[in-house]
């Protein structure tokens, strides 16, 4: 059985992500890498992260799931009138700056920026837009934010809940036998430290890297959990 390595909420922290894979001695032939979403926004290198995870998926068979920030980016590209406030309020400008690092962003209209991104990064954006919302194994459910425990069948959870839900999932014991492994909520909010949080049949792996804490990796091998982490290089100036 392959070793599972799960990482969430990279948020443009490309260098920390690469360092974490090295620390965990990631080997595509013997490991199954599972990424739980939020590759863009707030951190400095969203473009590099997106291009790298696309390569990991296509060449190594990594499982790459969708997060709310990834969806916000794609939604803004397709329908800016409805989505620009949410996108920019949640750190979207750093994503644009990353993708247009060699351009003078202030000299291009918002519409021009979107058109440029859609042409120049067509394949990367199609990849990001088409990501699945969850990945299921016999013992585990991998998802960005969580599931809605009111449903007797967790797969009836709405897609928005899978990438956005917090309190109804975090503070309710879900009735399902599988352990739900998720990100979205920084673990420091659950147990006052950035290390992985082990709850009742749920594990939160978001280390809050872009918030000034760390990037976590959960290792699962023969039903045993271990963890690796890399401290963030530069604390982010905002939440």
N, C-alpha and C positions, 0 to 999 in steps of 0.2 A: 504494500500500500504506500502511495506517495505521501511524503510530508506535505502538509498544507501550511502555507504562509499567507496570512491575511493582513492587509494594510488598508487604512481608510483616511480620508480627509488630508490629502497631500497638499492641496491648495497652492500649487505653484512652487512648492519647496523642493525643487528638482535635486539640488545637491544633497539634501538630507535624505531624500528618497533613494538616490544611488548609493549613498553611504550605508543606509539601512539594509539594502539588499546585499551589499558586500559583507556587512557585519553578520547577517544571518546565513552567509555562504550559500546564497540562492543558486540553485542549479536546475535549469529547466528540465533536464532529463530525469531528475529524481524528485522534483518538487512541483506542487501545484500552487501557483500564485493566484490569489484571489484579491482583487482590489474593489473596495466598497464605495467608490464614488467621491465626488468633490475633488477634481483634479485642477480646477481653475479658481480664480478670484483671490484677492488679498495678498497672496505671495508673489514673488518677483518673476517667476519663470513658468507661467502657465503654458506657453507655447511648447517649451521643451518637455514638460510633463506630458502633454497630450500626444506629442509625436513619439515619445518614448513608450507610453502605455499602448499605443497603437502597434508599435513594433513588438512589444511583449505579447500582445494578443495574437498577432498574425504569425510570428515566428516561433514563439514559445508555448502557445496555447494557454496563456494566462486568461483567467476569467475576469472581465472588466465590467463592473456594474455602474449604473447611473446614480448620481447624487443630485441634490436639489440645485447646487450651483452650476453643474453641467447643464441641467435643463434650463435654468435661467438664461445662460449664455445663448443656447440654441433658440429659446423663445424670443429673446431680444433681436436676434438676427432675422427671424421670420416675421415678427410682429412688434416692431419697436414702440408703436403708439400705446400698446397695452402693457408692455413689459419693461420699458426703459427705467421707470422709477425704481422698481424692485431690483433690477439688475445693477444699477449704479449705486443704490443704497447698500448693497451687499458686496461691494468691492470689485465691481465689474470693470472699473477704469484700469485697474492693474492688469487685468486680462488683455484688454485692448492694447495697452502700452507694451505688453510682452509680445503680442503678435505683430505689432507695428514698430518694433524697436528701432528699425533702420529708417523709419519714416518720421516726418514732422507731423504729429497727430493734430496739433493745433491748427495746421493749415489745411486739413481735410474735413469736409462736412461729415456729420454723422452718417448720412446716407452713403457718402463716398467710402467711408470706413467699412460699412457693412458690405457694400458691393466688392470692395477689394478683398475682404476676408473670404467671401463666398467663392471668389474666383481663385485666389492664391492658395487657399487652404480647403479646397472643396472636399478632398478625400478625408482629411482629418475631421472636418465638421460633420460630414456624413457618418463617420465612425462614431463620433461623440453623440450624435442625435439618435443613433440606432441601438445604443447600449441597452441591455436588459435591466430590469428592476430588481431581480433577485436571482439567487442560485441556491438550489436545494440538494442536499445529500441526505442519506438515511438518518443521520444523527444531528445534522446542522442545517440551519437556514441562514444564509448570508444575505444581508440587505443593508441599504444605507442608513435609514433612520429607525425602522422597526415595522411591526405589523399592528393592525388594529385588533385588540383582543376581544372585542365584542362579537366578532364573527366566529361561528363554529368551524368554519373553514377559512383559515388565515389567507388563502389565496383570493378570497373575496375582498381583501383590503384594496382600497382605491390606490392607483399609482401615486397620487399626490401624498397620500399617507405613507407610502413606502419610502418616500424621500424627505418628508417633512415632519412626521409625527414625533411628538415628544411625550408630554405628561401622561396621556391615556395609555401609552405603552410602557414608559419607564417606571411608572408607579402602580402598575397593576400586574399581578402574577398571571401570565398567560396560561391557557389550559393545554398547550401543545407539548408533546413529549420531546420534540427537538429543541436543542439549544440554539437560540437566535444570536448571531454574531453581527454586531452593527457598529456604526460610527455616528456621525451627525451631532451628537451631544458630547462635548468635551468631558472626558472622564473626571476631570478635576471638579466638575459641578456635581458629581455623584458621590465622590469620596474624598474630596479635598486634596487629591494628588493626581498627577498626570498619567500615572501608570495605568495599565489595563484594569478595568473594573469587572469583577466577577459577581454577577447578581444571581437571582434564582432563575435558572434556565435561560439566562441572557448574559452576554458578554459585550461590554462597550470598549472599543479599541481606539477611539479618537483621543489622541494625546494632546491635541491643541497646539500642534507644531506652529502654525501660522499666528497663533496668539501669544507666542513667546515661550512655549513649553517644550514638547517633544513629539517626534513621530514614532508611533508604536508599530510593532509587528507581532502578531499572535502566531505562534507555532503550534500546530496540532500534529502529533505523531502517536499512533496507536492509542488514541483516546487520552493522551496526556498533553497538558498545556504548558508551554514555555513562552517566554517573551523576550524581545529585543527592543531597544529604543535608541534613538539618536536625538540629542538635545538640539534645539533650533539654534542656528548660527546668530541670527539677529532678531530680537523680539519685535513683533509687529507693533506698529504705532496705534492700532485701533482694533476693536473687536469686530 
